[in-house]
Amino acid sequence: MAGDVTRLPWVCRKQVLPQDTDHAGVLWHGSYVAWLEEARVLALAEAGLAYAELSAQGLELMVVDLQIRYLQALAHGEAVELHSWLQPHSGVRLPLLTRFIQGDGAVAAEAVVTLALVDRRRGRLQRQRPPELEAALKQLAAGPVAG
């Protein structure tokens, strides 16, 4: 699942809370999916496009593929950073690589979420991206500005 991670990642900071865990006190597998969604919506906003703007146009970035590799359990109370990079792409598929990084720098999980732009009104893939989405994707591909 490794991808191009030479650029700075988009970072979303999380903490494993009780509602995120299973009965064993580790991050429940469904929480990974919710956190991936949060990380990409926040990254898109930081790159200049609020997801609500896209949705108001009747467009959605739908998940067309999701792969997660779980490497280490994340426990209740743990701080986690999600590091995300838009991967090289062509056509309608937009792959986003995200690594779940523990406090000691270890990779606890790695995911690739592949998105495609869909026109909700027509129920079809939208091959032409609106200019504001194209600009945000260029910024996502470049990575955040070092600060």
C-alpha positions, 0 to 999 in steps of 0.5 A: 500500500506504500505510495508517494510520501515525499511531500509533507502530509495533511495532518488530522490529530485525533485521540482514541476516546471510549466511544471509538473503541470496541469491548477490548478497549482498542480502536474499533474498525469502523472508527478508522473509516469515520476518521478517514472521512474526517481527515479527507474533508478537513484536508480538502477544506485546508486546501481551499474547498469546503466539502459543503460547497461541492455538495451544494453543486450536487457533487460528491466525492464517493468512495469507490475503493477502500483498503486498510491494513491494521498493523498495531492496535490503537488503545483508549486514550492514545493520541494519533495523527492521520497523515494523508497524501493525495497519490498520483492519479489519472482519470476519475479515480483519486487515491488518498493514502493515509497513515495512522501514526502513534505518538512514538512515530510507529505506523499503526494502520495504513489505508488507501481510500479511492474517490470518484466525483459523482453527480448526485442528480444524474447518479453518474460519474462526473468526469469534468471537475469544477475549477474549485475542486481542480484547484483544491486537488492541485493543492492536496497533491502539493501538500500543505505549506510548511509552517 
